[in-house]
Amino acid sequence: MSRSFRRGFTLVEMLISMIVLAIVGAGLVQMVMSQGRFMDHQEASRSSRAVSRGSLNRLFAEVRNVEAVGGVEAAAAGGTDFTLRVPYAYGIMCATNGTTTTLSLLPVDSAMYGGPGFSGFAWRNATGVYQYVTAGVSLSGTGNGPCIVANVLTLPTINGSPAGQIVNVGGAVNPATPVGTIFFLFRRVRYEFKASTLMPGRVGLWRTLVTPNITEELAAPFDVTARVRFYVDYATTAQAAVPGTLASIRGLEFQLDGQSDQAPRGSAAPATTSLNASIFFNNRPD
């Protein structure tokens, strides 16, 4: 019988093959780890941007409606705490006896109008300056009928819309205020950058309805550098210092330095996205 000769792998060939496979495998592992770190950084960046942009949307909805002269009620040094008078319903005066005033309101979203936080009202005097009333105020509805002035039906709800309504507000008003004077109802809203409860050890943006003292944390986490600056009179750049006269504030610049929940792989600190946005008050007198 004849034998067939079959050649196998030598030890040297096997060693060379294992070394080549190890080099290729190490390269693949390095590539996967690098991709993982890249995706982690991308996700952290998206997370930090979402914190900044989400809070800006809420701020923009309220801050832009603030009346320019009396809208800022208080502001703390450092720009981490400020209180606004935010209008939420506008109308015109039907009648007043100095203590009770009847208003015809423009149509307004029912959820916005029905929410808590009524803090007072304001009316525009003959010189165009709004007079704010916060002491002893009250609000009551009188239905959707027309305004009654001296027992004569004179003013229907504005635009005749069923969404408009007639309300009575209690509080001191000049009895000589003419019929048709512009009024608005407002809520006192306080914003703060302070310690978060959603993310312990981090900074959150808080919103408080001052009158019923209802507080909610809008977004977190932020860097400790998050704050607000102030546009004063005709200045084109915002200043960090709180002006001596709050009535001179014409807008706010927000430095919203949002952060990711955790530090991405390969980093010692969370990802931070800096978003600066300016919001100017409507209907400024100058």
C-alpha positions as CSV (number, residue, x, y, z in Angstrom):
1,M,0.0,0.0,0.0
2,S,1.1,3.5,-0.8
3,R,0.7,6.3,1.7
4,S,-0.4,9.8,0.8
5,F,1.7,12.5,2.4
6,R,-0.3,15.5,3.9
7,R,1.5,18.6,5.1
8,G,0.2,20.4,8.3
9,F,0.8,23.8,9.9
10,T,4.1,24.3,11.5
11,L,4.4,25.9,14.9
12,V,6.0,29.0,13.4
13,E,3.1,29.5,11.0
14,M,0.6,29.1,13.8
15,L,2.4,31.7,15.9
16,I,2.5,34.1,13.0
17,S,-1.2,33.6,12.4
18,M,-2.1,34.3,16.0
19,I,0.0,37.5,16.0
20,V,-1.7,38.8,12.9
21,L,-5.1,38.0,14.3
22,A,-4.2,39.7,17.6
23,I,-3.1,42.8,15.7
24,V,-6.3,42.9,13.6
25,G,-8.4,42.2,16.7
26,A,-6.8,44.9,18.7
27,G,-7.4,47.4,15.9
28,L,-11.1,46.3,15.7
29,V,-11.5,46.7,19.5
30,Q,-9.9,50.1,19.4
31,M,-12.2,51.2,16.6
32,V,-15.3,50.0,18.5
33,M,-14.2,51.7,21.6
34,S,-13.5,54.9,19.7
35,Q,-16.9,54.8,18.1
36,G,-18.5,54.2,21.5
37,R,-16.8,57.2,23.0
38,F,-17.8,59.3,20.0
39,M,-21.4,58.3,20.3
40,D,-21.3,58.9,24.0
41,H,-20.0,62.4,23.4
42,Q,-22.6,63.0,20.8
43,E,-25.4,61.9,23.1
44,A,-24.0,64.1,25.9
45,S,-23.9,67.1,23.6
46,R,-27.5,66.5,22.5
47,S,-28.6,66.2,26.2
48,S,-26.9,69.5,27.2
49,R,-28.4,71.3,24.2
50,A,-31.9,70.0,25.1
51,V,-31.5,71.4,28.6
52,S,-30.7,74.9,27.2
53,R,-33.2,75.0,24.4
54,G,-36.1,73.5,26.4
55,S,-35.7,76.2,29.2
56,L,-35.4,78.9,26.6
57,N,-38.7,78.1,25.0
58,R,-40.5,78.4,28.4
59,L,-38.7,81.7,29.1
60,F,-39.4,83.2,25.7
61,A,-43.2,82.5,26.1
62,E,-43.4,84.6,29.2
63,V,-40.6,87.1,29.2
64,R,-41.3,88.7,25.8
65,N,-44.8,89.8,27.1
66,V,-43.5,91.7,30.1
67,E,-44.3,95.4,30.0
68,A,-41.1,97.4,29.6
69,V,-41.2,99.9,32.5
70,G,-42.8,98.1,35.4
71,G,-42.4,94.5,34.3
72,V,-39.3,93.6,36.3
73,E,-40.3,93.6,40.0
74,A,-37.0,92.4,41.6
75,A,-33.5,91.2,40.6
76,A,-30.8,89.8,42.7
77,A,-27.1,90.5,42.3
78,G,-25.3,87.9,40.2
79,G,-28.2,87.4,37.8
80,T,-29.4,84.1,39.3
81,D,-32.7,85.3,40.7
82,F,-35.3,87.7,39.2
83,T,-39.1,88.3,39.5
84,L,-41.3,89.5,36.6
85,R,-44.9,90.7,36.3
86,V,-46.2,88.6,33.4
87,P,-49.4,89.7,31.6
88,Y,-51.8,86.9,30.7
89,A,-55.0,88.7,29.8
90,Y,-55.7,92.1,28.2
91,G,-58.8,94.2,27.9
92,I,-60.4,97.7,28.2
93,M,-62.2,99.3,31.1
94,C,-66.0,99.5,31.0
95,A,-66.5,101.3,34.4
96,T,-65.0,101.9,37.8
97,N,-66.0,103.4,41.1
98,G,-62.4,103.5,42.4
99,T,-62.5,100.2,44.2
100,T,-64.3,97.8,41.7
101,T,-63.5,98.0,38.0
102,T,-65.3,96.2,35.2
103,L,-63.2,95.0,32.3
104,S,-64.0,93.6,28.9
105,L,-61.1,91.1,28.1
106,L,-59.8,90.0,24.8
107,P,-60.1,86.3,24.0
108,V,-57.5,84.3,25.7
109,D,-56.6,80.6,26.0
110,S,-58.8,79.1,28.7
111,A,-56.1,77.0,30.2
112,M,-53.8,80.0,30.5
113,Y,-56.5,82.2,31.9
114,G,-57.8,79.6,34.4
115,G,-54.4,78.8,35.8
116,P,-53.5,80.0,39.3
117,G,-51.3,83.0,40.1
118,F,-53.5,86.1,39.6
119,S,-51.4,88.8,41.3
120,G,-53.0,92.0,40.3
121,F,-53.7,94.3,37.3
122,A,-52.3,97.4,35.6
123,W,-53.8,100.2,33.6
124,R,-52.2,102.7,31.2
125,N,-52.6,106.3,32.3
126,A,-52.8,109.4,30.1
127,T,-49.0,109.6,29.8
128,G,-48.7,106.0,28.6
129,V,-47.2,104.7,31.9
130,Y,-48.8,101.6,33.4
131,Q,-50.0,101.8,37.0
132,Y,-49.7,98.5,38.8
133,V,-52.1,97.4,41.6
134,T,-51.1,94.5,43.8
135,A,-52.7,95.5,47.2
136,G,-56.1,94.1,48.1
137,V,-56.8,92.8,44.6
138,S,-59.5,90.4,43.6
139,L,-60.9,88.9,40.4
140,S,-64.4,87.7,39.6
141,G,-66.2,86.8,36.4
142,T,-69.5,88.3,35.4
143,G,-70.3,86.2,32.4
144,N,-70.1,86.9,28.7
145,G,-72.6,89.7,28.4
146,P,-71.8,93.3,27.4
147,C,-70.2,95.9,29.7
148,I,-72.7,98.0,31.6
149,V,-71.8,101.7,32.1
150,A,-74.3,103.7,34.1
151,N,-76.9,101.0,33.5
152,V,-76.6,101.5,29.8
153,L,-75.4,98.7,27.5
154,T,-72.5,100.3,25.8
155,L,-69.6,97.8,25.1
156,P,-69.9,94.2,24.0
157,T,-67.1,91.8,24.6
158,I,-64.2,92.7,22.5
159,N,-64.6,91.5,18.8
160,G,-67.9,89.9,19.9
161,S,-66.0,86.7,20.5
162,P,-67.6,84.2,22.9
163,A,-64.0,83.6,24.1
164,G,-63.9,87.2,25.5
165,Q,-65.5,87.8,28.8
166,I,-66.4,90.5,31.3
167,V,-64.7,90.5,34.7
168,N,-64.6,92.6,37.8
169,V,-61.3,93.4,39.5
170,G,-61.1,94.8,43.0
171,G,-58.3,97.3,43.9
172,A,-57.7,101.0,44.0
173,V,-58.1,102.7,40.7
174,N,-58.4,106.5,40.0
175,P,-62.2,107.1,39.7
176,A,-61.5,109.5,36.9
177,T,-60.0,106.8,34.6
178,P,-61.8,107.1,31.3
179,V,-63.9,104.3,29.8
180,G,-61.8,102.4,27.2
181,T,-58.5,102.6,29.2
182,I,-56.2,99.6,28.5
183,F,-55.9,97.1,31.4
184,F,-54.1,93.8,31.8
185,L,-54.1,91.1,34.4
186,F,-50.7,89.7,35.5
187,R,-49.0,87.0,37.5
188,R,-45.8,87.5,39.5
189,V,-43.3,84.9,38.4
190,R,-39.9,84.3,39.9
191,Y,-37.1,82.5,38.1
192,E,-34.0,81.2,39.9
193,F,-30.9,79.2,39.1
194,K,-30.3,77.2,42.3
195,A,-29.7,73.7,43.7
196,S,-31.6,71.1,41.7
197,T,-33.7,68.3,43.2
198,L,-34.0,66.5,39.9
199,M,-30.2,66.2,39.8
200,P,-28.9,66.5,43.3
201,G,-25.6,68.3,43.5
202,R,-26.3,70.2,40.2
203,V,-28.0,73.5,39.3
204,G,-31.6,73.7,38.1
205,L,-33.8,76.5,36.7
206,W,-36.8,77.1,38.9
207,R,-40.1,78.9,38.3
208,T,-42.3,80.1,41.1
209,L,-45.8,81.6,41.0
210,V,-45.3,84.1,43.8
211,T,-48.9,84.7,44.9
212,P,-49.8,81.1,45.6
213,N,-46.2,80.1,46.1
214,I,-46.3,77.2,43.6
215,T,-42.7,76.2,42.6
216,E,-41.6,73.9,39.8
217,E,-38.2,72.9,38.5
218,L,-38.2,73.6,34.7
219,A,-34.9,72.1,33.6
220,A,-31.6,70.6,34.9
221,P,-28.7,70.4,35.0
222,F,-27.0,73.7,34.3
223,D,-23.4,74.8,34.9
224,V,-22.9,77.2,37.8
225,T,-22.2,79.9,35.1
226,A,-25.9,80.0,34.0
227,R,-27.4,83.5,34.7
228,V,-29.2,86.5,33.3
229,R,-27.9,89.9,32.3
230,F,-29.8,93.2,31.7
231,Y,-30.3,95.5,28.8
232,V,-30.6,99.0,30.2
233,D,-32.2,101.9,28.3
234,Y,-30.6,102.2,24.8
235,A,-27.6,99.9,25.5
236,T,-26.8,97.4,22.7
237,T,-25.0,95.1,25.1
238,A,-26.3,93.5,28.3
239,Q,-24.7,94.3,31.6
240,A,-24.1,91.9,34.5
241,A,-24.8,94.4,37.3
242,V,-28.4,95.0,38.3
243,P,-29.3,98.6,37.4
244,G,-30.2,100.9,40.2
245,T,-33.6,101.6,38.6
246,L,-35.4,98.4,37.5
247,A,-37.7,100.5,35.3
248,S,-34.7,101.2,33.0
249,I,-34.5,97.5,32.0
250,R,-35.6,96.9,28.4
251,G,-34.7,93.3,28.0
252,L,-32.8,90.3,29.3
253,E,-29.9,88.2,28.0
254,F,-29.9,84.6,29.2
255,Q,-26.7,82.6,29.5
256,L,-28.1,79.1,29.5
257,D,-25.1,76.8,30.0
258,G,-26.8,73.4,29.9
259,Q,-25.0,70.2,30.9
260,S,-25.4,66.5,30.2
261,D,-26.6,64.2,33.0
262,Q,-23.3,62.4,33.2
263,A,-19.7,62.8,32.0
264,P,-19.2,61.0,28.7
265,R,-16.7,58.2,28.5
266,G,-13.1,59.6,28.4
267,S,-14.1,62.9,30.1
268,A,-13.9,64.0,33.7
269,A,-16.7,66.5,33.5
270,P,-20.2,66.6,31.9
271,A,-20.6,68.0,28.4
272,T,-21.7,71.7,28.4
273,T,-23.5,73.6,25.8
274,S,-23.5,77.4,26.1
275,L,-26.6,79.1,24.6
276,N,-26.9,82.9,24.8
277,A,-30.3,84.4,23.9
278,S,-31.6,87.9,24.2
279,I,-35.3,88.6,24.9
280,F,-36.6,92.2,24.6
281,F,-39.8,93.4,26.2
282,N,-42.7,94.3,24.0
283,N,-44.3,97.8,23.8
284,R,-41.3,99.7,25.2
285,P,-41.9,103.4,25.5
286,D,-38.4,104.4,24.1
